[in-house]
Amino acid sequence: MFGNLKFKSRTVAYVVSCALFAALHVWQFAVVNQDVTYFVVMLQYFVPGFMLAWVYDHSGTLWTSIGLHAAANALAVWPYFL
């Protein structure tokens, strides 16, 4: 998404990418629980979404963003394995 939009407007590309990243992380909870207040939780995903879009924008490859996301997820579950 970001790659296609950045040629039209880099700002729009960042905003849309961050919004989609945030929405994809909370939509299932809002739908399953039939509670739209879950969309407030989306706000916490805008910063990581921006960081991943920035990494993609500056590296030119999606794999760096995927690797960063995987590393963040691994760090989040690391304490459970200790």
Secondary structure, 3 states (H helix, E strand, C coil): CHHHHCCCCHHHHHHHHHHHHHHHHHHHHHHHCCCHHHHHHHHHHHHHHHHHHHHHHHHCCHHHHHHHHHHHHHHHHHHHHC
